[in-house]
Amino acid sequence: MVISKPAHTEMQSDGRVRKWAEIREEGKYLRVILLSDGETVHNAFFDRDFKKEV
């Protein structure tokens, strides 16, 4: 869900892609970092500092 329907996406200067999506069951946002190919997951974690854009 995070990869296919993110709430927010950012490109990093190194070509990696950051994507966030709300995980309602946890009440948190999960951040997934993808490699520059846009498919391979490098890292994933709950991001306490993410603020949803209004």
DSSP file (Angstrom, degrees, kcal/mol; ACC not computed):
  #  RESIDUE AA STRUCTURE BP1 BP2  ACC     N-H-->O    O-->H-N    N-H-->O    O-->H-N    TCO  KAPPA ALPHA  PHI   PSI    X-CA   Y-CA   Z-CA
    1    1 A M     >        0   0    0      0, 0.0     4,-2.8     0, 0.0     0, 0.0   0.000 360.0 360.0 360.0 -42.5    0.0    0.0    0.0
    2    2 A V  T  4  +     0   0    0      1,-0.2    18,-0.1     2,-0.2    30,-0.1   0.917 360.0  41.0 -61.8 -41.8    2.8    2.5    0.9
    3    3 A I  T  4 S+     0   0    0      1,-0.2    -1,-0.2     2,-0.2    17,-0.1   0.911 123.2  36.9 -74.3 -42.5    4.5    1.9   -2.5
    4    4 A S  T  4 S+     0   0    0      1,-0.2    -2,-0.2     0, 0.0    -1,-0.2   0.807 132.8  21.1 -83.6 -29.9    1.4    1.8   -4.7
    5    5 A K  S  < S+     0   0    0     -4,-2.8    -1,-0.2     3,-0.0    -2,-0.2  -0.484  79.2 176.2-138.1  66.0   -0.7    4.4   -3.0
    6    6 A P        -     0   0    0      0, 0.0    15,-0.3     0, 0.0     3,-0.1  -0.352  32.3-143.7 -72.9 152.1    1.5    6.8   -0.9
    7    7 A A  S    S+     0   0    0     13,-3.3     2,-0.3     1,-0.3    14,-0.2   0.750  89.9   7.4 -78.5 -26.7    0.1    9.8    0.9
    8    8 A H  E     -A   20   0A   0     12,-1.3    12,-2.3    44,-0.0     2,-0.4  -0.986  65.8-164.4-155.7 145.4    3.3   11.6    0.1
    9    9 A T  E     +A   19   0A   0     -2,-0.3     2,-0.3    10,-0.2    10,-0.2  -0.996   7.7 178.8-135.5 139.6    6.4   11.0   -2.1
   10   10 A E  E     -A   18   0A   0      8,-2.5     8,-3.2    -2,-0.4     2,-0.4  -0.991  21.9-135.2-137.5 146.3    9.9   12.7   -2.2
   11   11 A M  E     -A   17   0A   0     -2,-0.3     6,-0.2     6,-0.2     2,-0.2  -0.845  20.7-141.4 -96.3 137.1   13.0   12.1   -4.2
   12   12 A Q    >   -     0   0    0      4,-3.1     3,-1.8    -2,-0.4     0, 0.0  -0.583  25.2-111.5 -90.5 160.7   16.3   12.1   -2.4
   13   13 A S  T 3  S+     0   0    0      1,-0.3    -1,-0.1    -2,-0.2    -2,-0.0   0.747 117.6  58.3 -64.7 -22.8   19.4   13.7   -3.9
   14   14 A D  T 3  S-     0   0    0      2,-0.1    -1,-0.3     1,-0.0    22,-0.2   0.369 123.2-102.5 -88.4   5.2   21.0   10.2   -4.2
   15   15 A G  S <  S+     0   0    0     -3,-1.8    -2,-0.1     1,-0.3     2,-0.1   0.295  79.7 132.2  93.6  -9.6   18.1    9.0   -6.4
   16   16 A R        -     0   0    0     -5,-0.1    -4,-3.1    21,-0.1     2,-0.4  -0.358  51.0-132.0 -71.9 158.9   16.3    7.0   -3.7
   17   17 A V  E     -AB  11  34A   0     17,-2.2    17,-3.1    -6,-0.2     2,-0.4  -0.949  11.0-155.2-118.7 130.2   12.6    7.5   -3.3
   18   18 A R  E     +AB  10  33A   0     -8,-3.2    -8,-2.5    -2,-0.4     2,-0.4  -0.883  15.9 179.8-102.1 134.0   10.8    8.2    0.1
   19   19 A K  E     -AB   9  32A   0     13,-2.3    13,-3.1    -2,-0.4     2,-0.4  -0.997   7.1-165.7-135.1 141.4    7.1    7.3    0.3
   20   20 A W  E     +AB   8  31A   0    -12,-2.3   -13,-3.3    -2,-0.4   -12,-1.3  -0.938  10.0 170.0-123.8 147.1    4.7    7.6    3.3
   21   21 A A  E     - B   0  30A   0      9,-1.5     9,-2.8    -2,-0.4     2,-0.3  -0.977  36.1-107.8-151.4 147.3    1.3    6.1    4.0
   22   22 A E  E     - B   0  29A   0     -2,-0.3     2,-0.8     7,-0.2     7,-0.3  -0.563  18.2-155.9 -75.5 134.2   -0.9    6.0    7.0
   23   23 A I  E >>> - B   0  28A   0      5,-3.5     4,-1.6    -2,-0.3     3,-1.4  -0.887  10.8-168.1-107.1  95.7   -1.2    2.6    8.7
   24   24 A R  T 345S+     0   0    0     -2,-0.8    -1,-0.2     1,-0.3     5,-0.0   0.826  80.5  61.3 -59.7 -36.4   -4.6    3.2   10.4
   25   25 A E  T 345S+     0   0    0      1,-0.2    -1,-0.3    -3,-0.1    -3,-0.0   0.801 116.0  34.0 -62.0 -27.3   -4.3    0.1   12.7
   26   26 A E  T <45S-     0   0    0     -3,-1.4    -1,-0.2     2,-0.2    -2,-0.2   0.610 102.0-130.5 -99.2 -17.2   -1.2    1.6   14.2
   27   27 A G  T  <5S+     0   0    0     -4,-1.6     2,-0.3     1,-0.3    -3,-0.2   0.811  73.7 102.1  68.7  29.5   -2.3    5.2   14.0
   28   28 A K  E   <S-B   23   0A   0     -5,-1.4    -5,-3.5    -7,-0.0     2,-0.5  -0.872  73.5-110.8-138.1 167.8    1.1    6.1   12.5
   29   29 A Y  E     -B   22   0A   0     18,-0.4    18,-2.7    -2,-0.3     2,-0.5  -0.889  25.4-145.9-103.3 133.9    2.7    6.8    9.1
   30   30 A L  E     -BC  21  46A   0     -9,-2.8    -9,-1.5    -2,-0.5     2,-0.5  -0.854   8.3-153.6 -98.0 129.7    5.1    4.2    7.6
   31   31 A R  E     -BC  20  45A   0     14,-3.5    14,-2.2    -2,-0.5     2,-0.5  -0.903   9.4-168.4-103.1 129.6    8.0    5.6    5.6
   32   32 A V  E     -BC  19  44A   0    -13,-3.1   -13,-2.3    -2,-0.5     2,-0.6  -0.975   7.5-154.8-117.3 129.4    9.5    3.3    2.9
   33   33 A I  E     -BC  18  43A   0     10,-3.0     9,-3.3    -2,-0.5    10,-1.4  -0.917  13.6-165.9-104.1 122.9   12.8    4.1    1.2
   34   34 A L  E     -BC  17  41A   0    -17,-3.1   -17,-2.2    -2,-0.6     7,-0.2  -0.808  22.0-113.9-106.2 148.3   13.2    2.6   -2.3
   35   35 A L    >   -     0   0    0      5,-2.9     3,-2.6    -2,-0.3   -18,-0.2  -0.207  47.8 -86.8 -68.5 172.6   16.4    2.4   -4.2
   36   36 A S  T 3  S+     0   0    0      1,-0.3    -1,-0.1   -22,-0.2   -20,-0.1   0.652 124.8  71.2 -61.7 -15.5   16.7    4.4   -7.4
   37   37 A D  T 3  S-     0   0    0      3,-0.1    -1,-0.3     1,-0.1   -21,-0.1   0.623 102.9-130.8 -74.4 -10.4   15.0    1.6   -9.4
   38   38 A G  S <  S+     0   0    0     -3,-2.6    -2,-0.1     2,-0.2    -1,-0.1   0.515  91.7  64.4  76.7   5.3   11.7    2.6   -7.6
   39   39 A E  S    S+     0   0    0      1,-0.1     2,-0.4    -4,-0.1    -1,-0.1   0.660  73.0  85.9-126.1 -37.5   11.0   -1.0   -6.7
   40   40 A T  S    S-     0   0    0     -5,-0.1    -5,-2.9     1,-0.1     2,-0.5  -0.595  72.5-132.8 -80.1 124.1   13.7   -2.4   -4.3
   41   41 A V  E     +C   34   0A   0     -2,-0.4    -7,-0.2    -7,-0.2     3,-0.1  -0.633  26.8 175.4 -78.8 124.1   13.0   -1.6   -0.6
   42   42 A H  E     -     0   0A   0     -9,-3.3     2,-0.3    -2,-0.5    -8,-0.2   0.821  66.9 -14.9 -91.4 -40.8   16.0   -0.2    1.1
   43   43 A N  E     -C   33   0A   0    -10,-1.4   -10,-3.0     2,-0.0    -1,-0.4  -0.984  53.6-166.5-161.3 154.9   14.4    0.5    4.5
   44   44 A A  E     +C   32   0A   0     -2,-0.3     2,-0.3   -12,-0.2   -12,-0.2  -0.966  21.2 145.9-151.1 136.9   11.0    0.9    6.2
   45   45 A F  E     -C   31   0A   0    -14,-2.2   -14,-3.5    -2,-0.3     2,-0.4  -0.986  51.7 -88.9-163.1 159.3   10.0    2.3    9.5
   46   46 A F  E     -C   30   0A   0     -2,-0.3     2,-0.8   -16,-0.2   -16,-0.2  -0.630  40.0-145.5 -74.6 132.0    7.3    4.3   11.4
   47   47 A D    >   -     0   0    0    -18,-2.7     3,-1.0    -2,-0.4   -18,-0.4  -0.858  17.2-176.0-106.6 101.6    8.0    8.0   11.0
   48   48 A R  T 3  S+     0   0    0     -2,-0.8    -1,-0.2     1,-0.2   -18,-0.0   0.773  82.9  53.9 -66.0 -26.6    7.0    9.9   14.2
   49   49 A D  T 3  S+     0   0    0      2,-0.1    -1,-0.2     0, 0.0     2,-0.2   0.530  77.5 116.6 -89.6  -6.6    7.9   13.2   12.7
   50   50 A F    <   -     0   0    0     -3,-1.0     2,-0.5   -21,-0.1   -21,-0.1  -0.447  46.0-164.8 -69.3 130.7    5.8   13.0    9.5
   51   51 A K        -     0   0    0     -2,-0.2     2,-0.1     0, 0.0    -2,-0.1  -0.973  21.4-122.9-117.0 122.8    3.1   15.6    9.3
   52   52 A K        -     0   0    0     -2,-0.5     2,-0.2     1,-0.1   -44,-0.0  -0.414  28.7-118.7 -64.8 133.3    0.3   15.1    6.8
   53   53 A E              0   0    0      1,-0.1    -1,-0.1    -2,-0.1     0, 0.0  -0.532 360.0 360.0 -74.2 138.4    0.0   18.0    4.4
   54   54 A V              0   0    0     -2,-0.2    -1,-0.1     0, 0.0    -2,-0.1   0.414 360.0 360.0-101.6 360.0   -3.3   19.8    4.5
